[in-house]
Structure formats: structure tokens, C-alpha cells
Amino acid sequence: MADYYLGLDVGGTKTAAGIVTSAGQVLSHVRAETSALRSGGDPLSGLLRLGGEAVEAAGSVSLTGVGVALPGPVDRRELRMLAAPTLPELAGVSLTSAFQDAFGCPAAGDNDANGCALAEARFGAGEGRSHVVYVTVSTGIGGGIVVDGRLFRGASGTSAEFGHQVILPTGGPRCDCGNHGCLEALVSGRGIAARTRLALSQLPEGQSRSWDTPDLSPASVAEAARVGDVLALHIWRESALYLGLGLSNVINLLDPDIVVVGGGVALGAADLLFDPVRGIVARRCMPSLARPTQIAPAALGSEVGLVGAACLVMEALAGAGRRN
């Protein structure tokens, strides 16, 4: 008999809620603009309302737990965001009791990258593997480490900040963390757009590109690369190099069975990234580590955050059972 979990994937732009079974099947999926949930200054009420809609859409199932994936560092004991630039009303607010009272079952959560890592390890591209690394390449770069079905969080709970390994220590662009040359500053969506704009600004006078528009994005640069634009191809080859170096570092340190790469930027340019990245890893890793380590695209698509949120409470309840 399946257990049912309410997952809430809280993003800076969109928030999703849905019912997920213990086998990873999504029974309902509702979405809302996060800005709409914030209207009136009480996003928590909006989250509870959206969760209720997901339960109703699934046929009012009996819940085993509520999992919440949050966009930032989290104090898991109280389900409290330590920093919330996109949801400032929730900064420092303990959410556990609100969700438990509203839905009558245990609640747990963590940051969204850890949730996605668990989802891909349990039900996605990493299913059946013991040591899974998940890297998301999106607006930023983050990830998670799963060992024998459990997240490895480190001493302070903030491990797997893969985006903040320094790839270009000299002359690299400034990162939001304050450092220079971080992988995130180079290969995230914002990083690729910034590098492209810099390259366009350095073209000889009189040269231009038709895709140099105010809404330039990694997707538009990828489209230009696919039709043979030399500058766009250079940007993506350079991006593959930086990402390949970053993944080589991760593999040399952690020796995973598989590295699962997700996020809209990476998956949207999979044809330009994955084969070159695999080649770079094969050359840059220790030979004993490069060959056995698979690098694969994430498999759960747009539902990974929702399934990941549910996985966070599954993991918490399993851990509580082991401690009792």
C-alpha cells in the first residue's frame, strides 16, 4: 500500500505543490506564481492554500508527511530559511508547526538542490546507484550528494556548493559570493549571458550579431551555435570546458557512481554540452575515476522539484524511524 506525501517546491518565480506516492508517482500538480503567494505580505498562507489545492486535486488522500523544498540555506530542525532574498517575509520564520497543524502530519524540508538530488537518486537517472552526485546548472549552480539513499550534508549542513569552486583564479568574473572565477559566475545562466555580452562588446567596430538582443539568454546563444555562429559556438565550447573542469574536481574528490546534471541551462543545451563535457572529464580526471563515472542528464524533467520536496520528508521520516 502506497504512502502519500505533499510536496511543495518553493521557487523565487514559481511554486509547485503536488501529491507524490512513496514510489515517486505524481498524482496531482498545481502551480502558482510566487509573487501571487506573496500578495498581502503573507506567503505562508499562500503556501498552505496551494498545498490544500494539491490535496484536493488528488482526491483528498490521507497524508503521511509534508515535504518542503526552499530556495536557499535552511535550518532543518525548524524548517527555517536562513536567507531568503526572493521570499524575505519567510526569512527566520519556523515553518514546521504551520505545516504540521494545517495537514495533520509530520513536515520536513531542506534547500531545493538537496531535494532534487534525492529525487534523481531514488527515482531518476541515479536510481539503483549507491553514490550519486547531482549538479544543477540553471540561474545559479548547486547540487547535492546522495550516499546509500541518504543526503550527505557536511558538518554544517551546507555541503555540495559545487558552483563556488574556483575555476579561473586570475581574471575570472566576480561571483555573487564575493569571490572571482567561480563555476557559477562562468556557467550559470547569468554567467553565460554575461560572458556572451562581454564577447559581443569586444567585436571589431562594425561587426554585430542578429541574436544580440536585450533579452539575450543561454537559450538564444545555443540557437545561434546550432546554426554555426562562430562566437556562439566559442561560448558553448568554453562553457563545456569550465563545466568539465568543475565536474572533474567533483569526481576526483567524491568518486561517485554517476553525476546527474540537471537545470534548465544544461538540459536546454544538452546537445552542445554533454559530449564535450564527457571528453574533458575523461582527460582531466584521474584515469581510474574518469572511466567508470557516468555523466547523465537528469531524468525527472519539470517534476524533479516536486518529487524532491516529497523525498525530503520521506528521508526525514526514515531517519526518525532508525533513531527510535
C-alpha positions in Angstrom: 0.0 0.0 0.0 1.4 3.3 -1.1 2.0 6.3 1.3 1.1 9.8 0.1 3.2 12.9 0.6 2.5 16.5 -0.1 5.5 18.1 -1.8 5.9 21.9 -2.0 8.6 23.2 -4.3 9.0 26.9 -3.4 10.9 28.9 -6.0 11.7 32.5 -6.4 9.5 32.8 -9.6 7.1 29.8 -9.4 5.9 27.5 -6.7 4.5 24.0 -7.2 2.6 21.7 -5.0 1.5 18.1 -5.5 0.9 14.7 -4.1 3.6 12.2 -4.6 3.5 8.5 -3.7 6.2 6.5 -2.0 7.1 5.1 -5.4 7.7 8.6 -6.8 4.5 8.9 -8.8 3.0 12.3 -9.0 -0.8 12.2 -8.5 -1.5 16.0 -8.7 0.5 19.0 -9.6 -0.7 22.6 -9.2 1.4 25.8 -9.7 1.3 29.4 -8.8 3.4 32.5 -9.3 5.4 33.0 -6.1 4.7 36.8 -6.4 0.9 36.0 -6.2 1.5 33.9 -3.0 3.4 36.9 -1.5 0.5 39.4 -2.2 -0.8 40.8 1.1 2.6 40.1 2.7 1.8 36.6 4.0 3.3 34.0 1.6 2.9 31.2 4.3 -0.9 31.4 4.0 -0.5 31.2 0.2 1.7 28.1 0.5 -0.8 26.4 2.8 -3.6 27.2 0.4 -1.7 25.9 -2.6 -0.9 22.7 -0.6 -4.6 22.3 0.1 -5.4 22.6 -3.6 -2.9 19.8 -4.4 -4.5 17.5 -1.8 -8.0 18.2 -3.2 -6.8 17.6 -6.7 -5.5 14.2 -5.7 -8.9 13.2 -4.2 -8.2 14.2 -0.6 -5.7 11.4 0.2 -4.5 10.7 3.7 -1.1 12.2 4.0 2.0 10.6 5.6 4.1 13.7 5.5 4.7 17.2 4.0 8.0 17.9 2.3 9.1 21.5 1.5 11.9 22.4 -0.8 13.1 26.0 -0.2 15.3 28.3 -2.3 18.2 28.9 0.0 20.0 27.6 3.1 17.7 26.0 5.6 17.8 25.2 9.3 16.2 21.8 9.0 15.3 21.4 12.7 12.8 24.2 12.5 12.3 24.3 8.7 13.5 27.9 8.8 15.2 29.7 5.9 18.5 31.3 7.0 18.5 33.6 4.0 15.5 34.4 1.8 16.3 37.1 -0.8 13.3 36.0 -3.0 10.9 35.5 -0.1 12.0 38.0 2.6 8.8 37.5 4.5 9.8 33.9 5.4 13.4 34.7 6.5 13.9 33.3 10.0 10.3 32.0 10.2 9.9 28.5 11.6 7.5 26.6 9.2 7.3 23.2 10.8 4.4 23.7 13.1 2.4 25.6 10.5 2.5 22.7 8.0 2.0 20.1 10.7 -1.0 21.9 12.1 -2.5 22.5 8.6 -2.1 19.0 7.3 -2.1 16.8 10.4 1.2 15.0 9.7 4.9 15.5 10.1 6.7 18.1 8.0 10.3 18.4 7.0 12.4 20.1 4.3 15.7 21.4 3.1 17.0 23.5 0.2 15.7 22.7 -3.3 19.0 21.4 -4.7 19.2 18.7 -2.0 15.6 17.7 -2.8 16.4 17.4 -6.5 19.4 15.3 -5.7 17.3 12.8 -3.6 14.7 12.6 -6.3 17.1 11.8 -9.1 19.0 9.3 -6.9 15.8 7.5 -5.9 13.5 7.7 -8.9 15.5 9.3 -11.8 18.8 8.9 -13.6 20.6 7.8 -10.4 18.1 5.1 -9.5 19.9 1.9 -8.3 23.2 3.6 -7.7 24.8 3.9 -4.3 26.9 7.1 -4.8 25.1 9.8 -6.7 26.1 13.4 -7.3 23.5 15.8 -8.6 24.6 19.2 -10.2 22.0 21.7 -11.4 23.0 24.3 -13.9 20.3 26.9 -14.0 20.1 30.6 -12.9 22.8 29.5 -10.4 24.7 26.3 -9.9 24.1 24.0 -6.9 23.7 20.3 -6.2 23.6 17.5 -3.7 25.4 14.3 -2.7 23.5 11.1 -2.0 25.2 8.1 -0.4 23.2 4.9 0.0 20.0 6.7 -0.3 20.8 9.4 2.2 21.9 13.0 1.6 25.4 13.9 2.7 25.1 17.4 4.1 28.5 18.1 5.8 29.3 19.3 9.2 27.2 22.5 9.0 24.6 21.2 6.6 25.8 23.2 3.6 27.8 20.8 1.5 27.7 20.4 -2.3 28.1 24.1 -3.2 29.6 23.0 -6.5 29.0 26.4 -8.1 31.6 28.0 -5.8 34.7 26.1 -6.7 37.1 28.5 -8.3 37.9 27.6 -11.9 39.6 30.8 -13.0 41.6 32.2 -10.0 43.1 35.0 -12.1 40.9 37.3 -14.2 37.7 35.4 -13.6 34.3 37.3 -13.3 33.1 38.3 -9.9 30.6 35.9 -8.3 27.7 36.8 -6.1 29.5 35.0 -3.2 32.2 37.7 -3.4 34.9 35.5 -5.0 36.2 35.7 -8.5 36.2 32.9 -11.1 33.6 30.6 -9.5 32.0 28.0 -11.7 28.6 29.7 -11.1 30.0 33.0 -12.4 31.1 31.3 -15.6 28.5 28.7 -16.5 25.2 29.6 -14.8 22.5 31.2 -16.9 23.6 34.6 -15.7 27.3 33.7 -16.1 26.9 32.6 -19.7 24.8 35.6 -20.6 27.4 37.9 -19.0 30.3 36.2 -20.8 28.4 36.5 -24.1 27.7 40.1 -23.7 31.4 40.8 -22.9 32.4 38.9 -26.0 29.9 40.8 -28.1 31.2 44.1 -26.8 34.7 43.2 -27.9 33.8 42.6 -31.6 35.6 44.8 -34.1 33.7 48.0 -34.9 31.0 47.4 -37.4 30.5 43.7 -36.6 27.4 42.6 -34.8 25.2 39.6 -34.3 21.5 39.4 -35.1 20.9 37.5 -31.8 22.5 40.3 -29.8 19.2 41.4 -28.2 18.2 42.9 -24.9 16.7 39.6 -23.8 19.8 37.6 -24.8 19.9 34.3 -22.9 21.7 30.9 -22.9 18.9 29.6 -25.0 19.3 32.2 -27.7 23.1 31.7 -27.7 22.5 28.0 -28.0 20.2 28.5 -31.0 22.9 30.7 -32.7 25.5 28.0 -32.0 23.3 25.3 -33.6 23.3 27.3 -36.9 27.0 27.7 -36.9 27.6 31.1 -35.4 31.3 31.2 -34.6 31.1 33.4 -31.5 28.2 31.4 -30.0 30.0 28.1 -30.6 33.0 29.5 -28.8 30.9 30.5 -25.8 29.4 27.0 -25.5 32.8 25.3 -26.1 34.2 27.4 -23.3 31.2 26.7 -21.1 31.8 22.9 -21.7 35.4 23.3 -20.7 34.6 25.1 -17.4 31.8 22.7 -16.5 34.0 19.7 -17.4 36.8 21.1 -15.1 34.3 21.5 -12.3 32.9 18.0 -12.7 36.4 16.6 -12.9 37.1 18.2 -9.5 33.9 16.7 -8.1 34.7 13.2 -9.4 38.3 13.3 -8.2 37.1 14.2 -4.7 33.9 12.1 -4.3 34.3 9.1 -6.7 30.6 8.8 -7.4 28.9 6.1 -9.5 27.2 8.8 -11.5 27.0 12.5 -11.9 23.5 13.6 -12.8 23.3 17.1 -14.4 20.0 19.0 -14.4 18.7 22.5 -14.6 17.2 24.5 -17.4 20.5 25.8 -18.8 22.3 22.4 -19.0 19.3 20.4 -20.3 18.3 23.2 -22.8 21.7 22.9 -24.4 22.4 19.2 -23.8 23.4 18.7 -27.4 26.1 21.3 -27.0 27.3 20.4 -23.5 27.2 16.7 -22.6 29.6 15.1 -25.1 32.2 17.8 -24.8 32.0 17.7 -21.0 32.4 13.9 -21.0 35.5 14.3 -23.2 37.0 16.9 -20.8 36.3 14.8 -17.8 37.9 11.8 -19.4 41.1 13.9 -20.0 41.1 15.7 -16.7 40.1 13.1 -14.1 42.4 10.5 -12.6 42.2 7.7 -15.1 40.9 5.3 -12.5 38.0 7.6 -11.8 37.0 9.1 -15.2 36.2 5.9 -17.0 33.7 4.3 -14.5 31.8 7.5 -13.7 28.8 8.1 -15.8 27.7 11.7 -16.6 24.0 11.7 -17.4 21.2 14.3 -17.9 18.5 14.4 -15.2 15.5 12.2 -16.0 12.6 13.7 -14.0 12.1 16.8 -16.0 9.8 19.6 -14.7 8.6 17.4 -11.8 12.0 17.0 -10.2 11.5 19.8 -7.6 8.1 18.5 -6.6 9.3 14.9 -6.2 12.4 16.2 -4.5 10.3 18.0 -1.9 8.4 14.8 -1.1 11.7 12.9 -0.9 12.9 15.3 1.8 10.2 14.3 4.2 10.5 10.6 3.2 14.2 10.8 4.2 13.4 12.6 7.4 10.8 10.0 8.5 13.1 7.1 7.6 15.8 8.7 9.7 13.4 9.2 12.6 12.5 5.5 12.4 16.1 4.5 12.6 16.7 6.6 15.6 13.7 5.2 17.5 
